[in-house]
Amino acid sequence: MLYRILFAVLLLVSVSAFPVLITLCIGIAGLLLYRNFYEIVPLFFIHDAVYGMAQSRFLGVPFAMTILALVLVLVAGFLRTRLFYVQIHSKN
């Protein structure tokens, strides 16, 4: 539990201090390391609220990082349940 809190604090620091790519990599690492790492969504929303603007590379969507975080949480949850389901039920 302590490591998850420290990882969330690291993600908060990366939102305010590091470039987008580093923040995205730390967020994806959190999704892979911890189950239900929902901290990524509000922190990416803070990132969008502070630094976000509608850009043509994101199709003019102002909250692109927040939408990406929601998609990543859903995909990580889906993959996690699929992988563990296959792993549990493949043992006979």
C-alpha positions as a Python dict, from the first residue, in 0.01 Angstrom:
ca = {
    (1, 'M'): (0, 0, 0),
    (2, 'L'): (284, 236, 81),
    (3, 'Y'): (443, 179, -260),
    (4, 'R'): (116, 255, -435),
    (5, 'I'): (87, 585, -249),
    (6, 'L'): (447, 671, -332),
    (7, 'F'): (383, 581, -696),
    (8, 'A'): (76, 809, -700),
    (9, 'V'): (286, 1091, -555),
    (10, 'L'): (549, 1028, -823),
    (11, 'L'): (276, 1051, -1086),
    (12, 'L'): (154, 1378, -930),
    (13, 'V'): (506, 1520, -944),
    (14, 'S'): (544, 1405, -1304),
    (15, 'V'): (217, 1574, -1401),
    (16, 'S'): (346, 1904, -1272),
    (17, 'A'): (714, 1879, -1363),
    (18, 'F'): (784, 1634, -1644),
    (19, 'P'): (693, 1626, -2014),
    (20, 'V'): (381, 1447, -2135),
    (21, 'L'): (564, 1137, -2258),
    (22, 'I'): (730, 1070, -1923),
    (23, 'T'): (400, 1122, -1742),
    (24, 'L'): (229, 884, -1982),
    (25, 'C'): (497, 618, -1930),
    (26, 'I'): (469, 648, -1552),
    (27, 'G'): (91, 622, -1577),
    (28, 'I'): (107, 310, -1793),
    (29, 'A'): (359, 158, -1552),
    (30, 'G'): (115, 224, -1268),
    (31, 'L'): (-162, 52, -1461),
    (32, 'L'): (60, -250, -1518),
    (33, 'L'): (190, -268, -1162),
    (34, 'Y'): (-125, -206, -960),
    (35, 'R'): (-479, -335, -991),
    (36, 'N'): (-744, -63, -1031),
    (37, 'F'): (-497, 223, -1058),
    (38, 'Y'): (-771, 484, -1094),
    (39, 'E'): (-545, 762, -971),
    (40, 'I'): (-433, 810, -1328),
    (41, 'V'): (-769, 957, -1437),
    (42, 'P'): (-792, 1257, -1199),
    (43, 'L'): (-421, 1326, -1230),
    (44, 'F'): (-441, 1333, -1609),
    (45, 'F'): (-748, 1555, -1576),
    (46, 'I'): (-538, 1795, -1367),
    (47, 'H'): (-273, 1779, -1639),
    (48, 'D'): (-533, 1866, -1902),
    (49, 'A'): (-682, 2143, -1690),
    (50, 'V'): (-344, 2306, -1636),
    (51, 'Y'): (-161, 2240, -1963),
    (52, 'G'): (-422, 2110, -2205),
    (53, 'M'): (-548, 2288, -2511),
    (54, 'A'): (-723, 2175, -2822),
    (55, 'Q'): (-455, 2075, -3072),
    (56, 'S'): (-490, 1943, -3422),
    (57, 'R'): (-283, 1633, -3342),
    (58, 'F'): (-549, 1532, -3086),
    (59, 'L'): (-833, 1607, -3331),
    (60, 'G'): (-917, 1928, -3148),
    (61, 'V'): (-1015, 1751, -2825),
    (62, 'P'): (-913, 1964, -2523),
    (63, 'F'): (-912, 1676, -2271),
    (64, 'A'): (-715, 1424, -2473),
    (65, 'M'): (-505, 1294, -2181),
    (66, 'T'): (-813, 1237, -1965),
    (67, 'I'): (-984, 1043, -2242),
    (68, 'L'): (-663, 846, -2298),
    (69, 'A'): (-644, 767, -1926),
    (70, 'L'): (-1003, 640, -1925),
    (71, 'V'): (-934, 421, -2228),
    (72, 'L'): (-612, 289, -2072),
    (73, 'V'): (-792, 200, -1746),
    (74, 'L'): (-1063, 15, -1938),
    (75, 'V'): (-816, -169, -2162),
    (76, 'A'): (-590, -261, -1870),
    (77, 'G'): (-887, -396, -1674),
    (78, 'F'): (-1009, -594, -1973),
    (79, 'L'): (-665, -740, -2046),
    (80, 'R'): (-602, -816, -1681),
    (81, 'T'): (-928, -1012, -1645),
    (82, 'R'): (-874, -1191, -1977),
    (83, 'L'): (-517, -1290, -1896),
    (84, 'F'): (-598, -1406, -1544),
    (85, 'Y'): (-911, -1586, -1665),
    (86, 'V'): (-709, -1779, -1921),
    (87, 'Q'): (-433, -1845, -1670),
    (88, 'I'): (-673, -1974, -1399),
    (89, 'H'): (-888, -2187, -1627),
    (90, 'S'): (-606, -2335, -1833),
    (91, 'K'): (-477, -2532, -1531),
    (92, 'N'): (-648, -2872, -1528),
}
